[in-house]
Amino acid sequence: MNHIVSLRNVKVKYEDAVIFSNITLDIAKGEFIYLLGPTGSGKSSILKLLYADLHPSEGVIKVNDFNVSSIEEKQIPFLRRSLGVIFQDFELLTDRNVLENLIFVMKATGWTSKTSMLNKVDDLLDLVKLPKITKEKMPHQLSGGEQQRVAIARALVNNPDLIIADEPTGNLDPKVSRSILQLFTEINDKGTSIIMATHQHSFLKINPQRTIICEGSEIKDISKEQVQQKLDLGNQNG
C-alpha cells in the first residue's frame, strides 16, 4: 500500500515527560483520519511531528516521501509546501483582505504570474463555496465559518496531497461545524488525504472514518469498519 504518512517506533518527550512512546502508524494516500482524545492527550503533538514543528526523541517519521525525523532545516519549507495545515483560530493576516491573504501564500511559495494567481483565487473560493466578493473583505468582516473556509482555501493553494487540520471547528457552532466537515469530506472525495484532530465525536456519526485515539502515551487505532460497526450497534440498541 502507498502510505502518505508512516511512523515507526516514535517516542516524543517534552522536558522529562514522555508524551508518546513506541508509536507505529501508517496512513494510506486518500484516507480520512480522525484524531481524538482529551485536551493534553497529544493530538496536536502528533500533527506537529508531521510538519516538523516538533521532533521525535526516537523513531522514524515519513510524510510525503520526506524523512521528517532527520529532515534538514532547509528542507522544512519544501515539506510544508507539500502539505496544507489548518488551525482552530484561522491565523489569517488581519491587516490584509482575503485576496491578499491568498496571494501572500502564493508568492511565498514561488508563484509569479499575476493572472495565474488571480485565477487560482477564484477557483479556490469556488471550491470552498465562498462568493467572489469575499476576496475584497477583511478577516474581521467575515463570520468564523467564512474565515475557516478562507483558511482551508489557503491550505489548498498548492494542491497538497495531505491536509492536516488541528481542531478546525473548535471555534465554530455545531451547524457551521457540520458544514466545514462536509467541505473536508468533499476535498477528501477528490483524493486529498485528511488528518483531522477534533473533539467532535458527533462527526463520526455524520462521516464514519478510521479513528486514532490518543490515550496516555499510546494510541488506539480503530478502523473505518469498526467505527461503522459501533455506530450500527449503537443504533440497534438505541
N, C-alpha and C positions, 0 to 999 in steps of 0.2 A: 504493500500500500504506500502511496505517496504522501508523506507527512509534511505538513507545513510547520508544525511545532513538535519538537522532541526533547524531553527532559530525561536524563539518566542519572540516577543516584544523586539528586541535587540536595545539598544542605545549605540552609541560609541562617546566618547568625546576625543578631544586632547587639553590639557590645558583647555581653556574655550570655545573652538569651538566645536559645535556638528557636527560630520561627518555624522552620521546616527541616525535617531530616529524612534523607533517603527517598526523595520524591522521584518517581518514574512515571512518565506520562507521554502519550503520543496523541496528536490531533491531526486528522486527515484533512487534505485540501477539500474545501467545500463544506466542512462541518460547521454546525452552530452549537456552541457550548455555553451553558450557564455555569457561573462560578458563584456558589452560595456559601454562606457562613456568617456568623455574627460579627459585629464590629470588632476589629482587633484580631480576627482569626487568620489574617494573612492574605486575603483576596487581592488587595492592592499590591502586596509584595510579589505575588506570582506574576501579576501583569507587569510590574516594573522590571522583573527579571527578563521579560520577553523583549522590552525595548531598551535594555541596558541602562536603566536608571538605578538598578540595584544589581550587585554582582554576587554570585554564589560563593560560599566558602569551599564547597566541594561539588564535583559532578560536572556534567556536560549539558549545555543548552544549545539547541539549534533552532533557528527561526528563519524561514525563507532562505535556506541554504547558507545563512551566516552562522558561524560558530560563535554564539553570543558570549559564552563563558570565557573565551580567550580573545575577544574582539579588541582590536587596537582602537585607540581614541579616534583616529582619523577616519575609521570605517563606520563609526556610530551614526553619522548623518545619513549614510547610504542605507544602513539598516532601517532607520526611522522613515526614510523616504519610501521604503517598500511596504510600510505599514500605514494604517490610519488609526490614530489614537484619539479617543473621545472621553471627556471628563464630565463629572457631575455638574461643575459650575461653569461650563461652556468655554471659559477662557478666551473669549473674543477680545479683540483690541477695541477698547471702549471709545477711543478718540477717532475711529475710522468707521465709515459706513460698511455695509455688507459687501459691496463690490470691492472696496479697498481691502477688507479683511481677506477675501479670497485671492485677490491679485497679489497681496503681500506674500502669501504662501507660494503661489506660482513662481514669482520672481526669485524667492529664496531657494526654490528647488530647480532652478535652471530654465524656466520658461522665458522666452524673449519676444515672441510675436504678439503684439497687442491684439490683433484680430483673433488669433487662436485663444488668447486668454479671455477675451470678451465672449467669444462663442462658448467656451468651456463654462463660464459663469452661468450663462443662460441654460446650458444643458444640466448643470448641477442643480440649479433652482427647480427645473422641471422634475428632476429625479427625486428631490426631497419635498416636492409638492408645495413650493412657495411661489407666489406670483412674481413676475419680473420686477414689479415696482418695489419689491422688498430690497433690491440691491441698493436703492438710494437711501434706505433708512439706517439710522444709527442703532447700535445694540439696545440702548435704553428705550427705544421706541417699539421694540418687539416684545411679545409675550415670552415666557420661559420656554414654551414649546417651540416657538419660532426660532428663538436663539439656539436651541439644541439642534433644530433642523439645519441651521446655518453651520453649526459646529460639525454636523455629520457631512454636509456638503464639503467643508474644508478638508475633512479626513479623506474624502474621495477624490481630491484634486488629481492625484497621480495614479488613479485606478489600482489601489493596493489589492494584493491577494488576501490580506488579513486585516480585519478591523478589530481593535482592542478597545472595549468600552468599559470604563470604570464607573459604575453606578450612574448610567446616563439618564435615568429617570428619577434620581434621588430627590431632585428639587421640583418635581412636577406632580400635578394632581393625578388621580387614578385614570380619568378619561384621557388626558393628554399622554400619560404614560403608555396606555394601550395603543394609542396612535403611533407613538415612537417605536414601540415594539413591532407594530405592523410594518413600519418602514424598514426596520432592521431585517425582518423576515423577507421582504421583497428584495432587499440588497443581497441577502444570502441565496435567494432563489436564482439570482443571476450568476452564482458561482463563487461569491466572495465568502471566505471563512470569517466567522464571527466568534469572539470570546467576550462574553458579557458578564461582568460582576454585578450582582444585583441582590437586593433584599426582597424583591417582589416574588414571593413564592407563587403568587397567582399567575405569573407568566407561564409557568409550567402547564397550567390547565389550558391556557389560550394557545400556546405553541410548544407542545411537548418536545424536548430535545435532551440530548445527553447532558448530564449534570455532574459537575465536580464540586464536592462539598469539603470545605476546609474544617478539619476537626483536630484540635490540639496541634501537634506539629506534623500531622499527616493529612492525606486527602482520601476521600471516598469517591470512587468513580462509578456512577450509575448510568447505564446505557439508555439510549432513547427508548428502546423496547421495554426496559424495566420501569422507566418513568411512566410509559403508557399503561403498563400492566397495573401499577399502583393507582393510577387515575381510574382505570376501569373497575378495579376492586373497590375503590372508594365510592364510585357511582353506584355499584351494586349494593353496597352496604348502606349508602345514604338513602 
